[in-house]
Amino acid sequence: AFMFPRELMEILAEIKANTIFWVPSLFRQVAEMKGFEGAKLPPLRTAYFCGEPMPMGALSAWRQAFPECSFSNHYGSTELAIAAWYPIGSSEELDFLPIGEPCEGKNEIKLLDEQGREVSIGEVGEMVVFGPVASGYFGDEAHTKEVFGIDAGGRRFFRTGDLARRDEKGALAYVSRADAQVKHMGYRIELGEI
């Protein structure tokens, strides 16, 4: 029988992979299908994930299987690459997984309400990324005008459509979407287009 997660772990062990960068769906699948059991495990030192929220149960299983590995959550999209990251401490206990903080020197992330005002700590707002972002969507001028722009200081920005809150330390936590868009295996799906 084909045991994808176990075979994947053994392939990574064979090539001596020490770093992986996957979508959380793949981490979850390996954890749920018990890909660690009975497999020769790779010498992982670093594991990055991005593209969708990481289920806490899957993260716990990976941290138990690879206690020496450093894990970090990255936040980004096609329009802006990686905008924020959160390195997870080896002994850190988490109730939820923060998106983290903006990448140093690269961009600024503001949480704005529907009127474009910055929200207070603990309040939910739309994440708007200022800095190096795409210039728009090819062939879709209307949607480009909805989500891309230039602020008064000349910085480009992108309205992500993701809702988040900021804690007292400045870390961002994803809450939900402002629209009906969903993500599956890192791909954005507009339900209205199906």
C-alpha positions as CSV (number, residue, x, y, z in Angstrom):
1,A,0.0,0.0,0.0
2,F,1.2,3.5,-0.8
3,M,1.9,5.4,2.5
4,F,2.7,8.9,1.2
5,P,3.6,10.6,4.5
6,R,5.9,7.8,5.6
7,E,7.6,7.6,2.2
8,L,8.0,11.4,2.1
9,M,9.8,11.3,5.5
10,E,12.0,8.5,4.2
11,I,12.9,10.4,1.0
12,L,13.7,13.5,3.1
13,A,15.9,11.3,5.4
14,E,17.6,9.7,2.3
15,I,18.6,13.1,0.9
16,K,19.5,14.4,4.4
17,A,17.1,17.3,4.1
18,N,17.6,19.7,7.0
19,T,15.2,22.5,5.9
20,I,11.7,22.4,4.5
21,F,9.2,25.1,3.5
22,W,5.7,23.7,3.1
23,V,2.1,24.8,3.2
24,P,0.4,23.8,6.5
25,S,-1.9,21.4,4.7
26,L,1.1,19.1,4.0
27,F,2.4,19.4,7.6
28,R,-1.2,18.5,8.8
29,Q,-1.4,15.5,6.3
30,V,1.8,14.0,7.5
31,A,0.9,14.4,11.2
32,E,-2.7,13.1,10.7
33,M,-1.5,10.1,8.7
34,K,1.2,9.3,11.3
35,G,4.0,9.8,8.8
36,F,6.6,9.8,11.6
37,E,5.7,6.3,12.9
38,G,8.0,3.6,11.6
39,A,9.8,5.9,9.2
40,K,13.4,6.9,9.2
41,L,13.2,10.7,9.9
42,P,15.3,13.4,8.2
43,P,17.8,15.5,10.2
44,L,15.5,18.6,10.1
45,R,16.9,21.8,11.7
46,T,14.5,24.3,10.2
47,A,10.9,24.2,9.1
48,Y,9.0,27.1,7.6
49,F,5.3,27.2,6.7
50,C,3.2,29.8,4.9
51,G,0.1,30.1,2.8
52,E,-2.7,29.2,5.2
53,P,-3.2,28.9,9.0
54,M,-1.3,26.1,10.6
55,P,-3.5,23.7,12.8
56,M,-2.1,23.7,16.3
57,G,-2.4,19.9,16.6
58,A,-0.3,19.4,13.5
59,L,2.3,21.8,14.8
60,S,2.5,20.0,18.2
61,A,3.0,16.7,16.5
62,W,5.9,18.1,14.4
63,R,7.5,19.7,17.4
64,Q,7.3,16.4,19.3
65,A,8.8,14.5,16.4
66,F,11.6,17.0,15.8
67,P,12.4,18.7,19.1
68,E,15.7,20.1,17.9
69,C,14.1,21.8,14.8
70,S,13.2,25.5,14.7
71,F,9.8,26.3,13.3
72,S,8.6,29.6,12.0
73,N,5.3,30.8,10.6
74,H,5.4,33.1,7.6
75,Y,2.7,35.4,6.3
76,G,2.5,36.6,2.7
77,S,0.8,36.3,-0.6
78,T,1.6,36.5,-4.3
79,E,1.1,40.2,-4.3
80,L,3.8,40.9,-1.7
81,A,5.9,37.7,-1.1
82,I,6.7,37.3,2.7
83,A,5.5,40.2,4.7
84,A,5.7,38.9,8.3
85,W,7.1,36.0,10.2
86,Y,7.0,34.4,13.7
87,P,9.9,32.2,14.9
88,I,8.5,29.7,17.4
89,G,10.6,29.2,20.5
90,S,11.6,25.6,21.2
91,S,9.9,25.6,24.6
92,E,7.2,28.1,23.8
93,E,3.6,27.0,24.7
94,L,1.1,28.4,22.2
95,D,-2.7,28.6,22.4
96,F,-2.8,30.1,18.9
97,L,-0.1,30.7,16.3
98,P,0.8,34.4,15.6
99,I,1.6,35.7,12.2
100,G,4.3,37.6,13.9
101,E,5.9,40.9,13.0
102,P,6.7,42.6,9.7
103,C,9.9,41.6,8.1
104,E,12.5,44.0,9.4
105,G,13.2,46.9,7.0
106,K,11.0,45.5,4.3
107,N,7.5,46.7,5.0
108,E,5.0,48.0,7.4
109,I,1.7,46.3,8.3
110,K,-1.2,48.4,9.5
111,L,-4.6,47.1,10.8
112,L,-7.3,49.4,9.4
113,D,-11.0,49.6,10.0
114,E,-13.6,50.1,7.2
115,Q,-13.0,53.9,7.2
116,G,-9.2,53.4,6.8
117,R,-8.4,54.3,10.5
118,E,-5.8,52.3,12.4
119,V,-7.4,50.1,15.1
120,S,-6.2,49.8,18.7
121,I,-4.3,46.9,20.2
122,G,-6.6,43.9,20.5
123,E,-9.1,45.1,18.0
124,V,-9.7,43.4,14.6
125,G,-8.8,45.2,11.4
126,E,-7.8,44.5,7.8
127,M,-4.1,44.0,7.2
128,V,-2.8,46.5,4.8
129,V,0.9,46.1,3.8
130,F,3.0,49.1,2.8
131,G,6.3,48.7,1.0
132,P,7.4,46.5,-1.8
133,V,4.1,45.1,-3.3
134,A,3.0,44.2,-6.8
135,S,1.7,46.9,-9.0
136,G,-1.6,45.3,-9.7
137,Y,-3.4,42.4,-11.4
138,F,-2.8,41.9,-15.1
139,G,-5.9,42.6,-17.1
140,D,-8.0,43.4,-14.1
141,E,-7.9,47.2,-13.6
142,A,-11.1,47.3,-11.5
143,H,-9.8,44.8,-8.9
144,T,-6.4,46.5,-8.9
145,K,-8.0,49.8,-7.9
146,E,-9.9,48.1,-5.1
147,V,-6.8,46.6,-3.3
148,F,-3.7,48.5,-4.5
149,G,-2.8,52.1,-4.0
150,I,-0.2,54.7,-3.1
151,D,-0.3,56.6,0.2
152,A,0.3,60.3,0.8
153,G,4.0,59.5,1.4
154,G,4.4,57.8,-1.9
155,R,4.5,54.2,-0.5
156,R,2.7,51.5,-2.4
157,F,0.2,49.4,-0.4
158,F,-1.9,46.3,-0.7
159,R,-5.2,45.6,1.1
160,T,-4.9,41.9,1.9
161,G,-8.5,41.1,2.8
162,D,-7.2,39.3,5.9
163,L,-8.5,40.3,9.3
164,A,-6.1,40.3,12.2
165,R,-5.4,41.7,15.7
166,R,-2.2,43.0,17.2
167,D,-1.1,42.1,20.8
168,E,0.7,44.3,23.3
169,K,4.1,43.0,22.0
170,G,3.2,44.0,18.4
171,A,2.7,40.4,17.1
172,L,-0.1,39.9,14.6
173,A,-2.7,37.1,14.9
174,Y,-4.8,36.1,11.9
175,V,-8.6,36.1,12.6
176,S,-10.4,35.5,9.3
177,R,-11.1,36.9,5.9
178,A,-13.0,40.1,5.2
179,D,-14.7,38.3,2.2
180,A,-15.7,34.8,1.3
181,Q,-12.3,33.8,-0.1
182,V,-10.9,30.5,1.3
183,K,-7.6,28.8,1.1
184,H,-6.9,25.2,0.3
185,M,-3.4,23.8,0.2
186,G,-2.1,27.4,-0.1
187,Y,-4.3,28.3,-3.0
188,R,-6.8,31.1,-2.8
189,I,-10.3,30.2,-3.9
190,E,-13.1,32.7,-4.6
191,L,-16.2,30.7,-3.7
192,G,-18.4,33.0,-5.9
193,E,-16.4,31.9,-9.0
194,I,-17.0,28.2,-8.5
